[in-house]
Amino acid sequence: MKIKNILILLILFITINTVVFILTKINTDDRVEIALKKDLDTLQTHFDILNTSQKNISYAISQSILRNTDLVKFLSQSYSATQEENNINRVKLYNQLKEQYRTAKRQGVLQIQFVNKDNISFLRVHKPLKFGDDLTTVRKDYKIVNKTKKPIRGFTQSRTAHGFRNSFPVFDKEKNHIGAMEISFSSHQYQWYLNKVSKIHSHFLVDKTIFDAKTWQIENLVIKYNQSGESKDLMLALTDAHSKQRCIINNKVKLEPFQELIDNKIKIGDKFNFYVNYKGDIQIVSFLPIKNLSKKSVAWIVSYTNSEIIKSSLKSQLIVRFYSFAFSILIIYLLFKQIISNFRIKQEKEKLEEQRTLFNEILNTTDNIMLITDLKDVKFSNDKFKSMLMISGNKEYNEETNHNLLELFIESDGYLHSGLLDKDETFASLYKRTRITNRKVLVLNQEFEPKAYAITMQRLIKNGDYLINLSDISKMQEEFKKIENKAYVDGLTQVYNRNKFNELFEKELKRIKRYKEPLSIAMIDIDKFKNFNDTYGHLIGDEVLVQMAQTVNSNVRETDEFARWGGEEFVILFIDTPLDKAKVVAEYVKDKIEENRHTTAGKITASFGVTQYQDGDTIDTILKRCDDALYKAKENGRNRVEII
């Protein structure tokens, strides 16, 4: 055999091994990165959902207290009243609130407290016998609220406990600042929600420098704290679902190789994650920081998720590399045989064909589409690519026939295709200037539906051709859409939530400012909704909410946007609609609600407050007018539409 032929085979040997190594690494790294991002996004989404829910609950409770109790009256009188008079008022206020507090606790509320403007405790509903102490140096949130006279929300520490506190300023009827109120949720509620509701095994870890207590009692539940397995500086609350053996001892051993990484990341204070290979199982460990009012990370939510995607990716990488190594050994053996035996040309061709078949089998061990091309014609491919050609309209695949690769990629926003090429630009240049996360193409599947693939390209040393790898990411994108849907759809009524409505409003606000088209908004409140809950219980109350939402959603126009604002309040966005037409639609929807009776609760009515966008409006100003109109409807007898 000539030296030239030997060199060619050696180059092929080096190229195949290099390409296989690079492609397996790129493919595995991409899958690992996507899996890590998805896990961290999922944890963040569930945390945000709970945060939003608790924020809405606390606001609703604060408004109910202001409207339905004598808090303002008693807090105003506290500055001039005698100690005996204050004690009498304190008992009256507690009696007004104790039933509401019992209900609030079922929604996760830990404590409700009121202080005067000097941060002196007036009433702890959760501990009514303890009052009169100065909280200025203990509770930073009270100090800020009484100074700025604005509400604040965040994770704070008190003498013996910590939690997510919602603090609101309190004003008298003349708008004079008279004190503050607090509605808080414990960190234990977050840990319980993620484990029991979201089915995410997670820990709530607290910086030991802000929390000295070893135990903390909530009602009859005693929570014990120990140093966590994740960091010597963090403490973990042990419960029935979080044993010392599993969550401290085992995790400490499991995370020992990553201790330096964890300590450095915790010092930085931003969210992060990584995967752990422990006893054959792959787990993604995600850290989500909890910041205090000074924006310092003083607590963390840590989740542990088994990842079959990463496990299978690592396994596939080992299998492909093993076959690549075996194939390399075979080439060396064949080269040695050819040098010492001087095989005939026919035998030489047969062995080269065997090598080609083996290489094709290696390519077919992966679920990915792999091919070699000069970005015009496909020169070599695996069976997955041949199947794709037949799906795309070719009845029969011919290895000798060239196929234009770019013709297979469907033109669609967010995906690479020939329509994105600048004049005289190559696909390789388009690929290079595209961000890694956006390197995707769209191809028809067997049902002639678009299917998404992540695309990677590696230039071959031998002749300048490219080795293309297409990885199916359709299922992963569907999962991302499900997570996004959870963030924008109300879990109970299945209509848009407040986050989605704000997004739609901001979009419409930009449009109407440009085109000067009318825009109206209606705020809806179920009349006497509290009576449904008090009389029939919260399950019937939830049914009333769902039935009302379904009625409105099926009777508004296709051009309108409908969302749950919070509690029993809903909003309708009337796009390209002046106020008089919006009132007509609102009257129609109101009548439909009244016609649709609940089987247990009976007649349901709702009040509407409607207004139209005016120059300079923001979402806060226009919703304020809606709320004023709604209040007017309530004052004028309910079950009516009022406009401002």
PyMOL commands that set and color helices and strands:
alter all, ss='L'
color gray80, all
select helices_A, chain A and resi 3-68+71-77+83-106+140-148+187-197+244-254+256-268+308-341+345-363+383-391+405-408+418-420+427-432+436-438+474-488+498-515+529-536+538-555+579-595+619-635
alter helices_A, ss='H'
color red, helices_A
select strands_A, chain A and resi 109-116+121-124+152-157+162-171+177-186+201-207+215-218+221-227+234-238+272-278+281-291+297-306+369-373+378-381+440-444+450-459+466-472+519-526+561-566+569-575+606-612+641-643
alter strands_A, ss='S'
color yellow, strands_A
deselect
rebuild
show_as cartoon
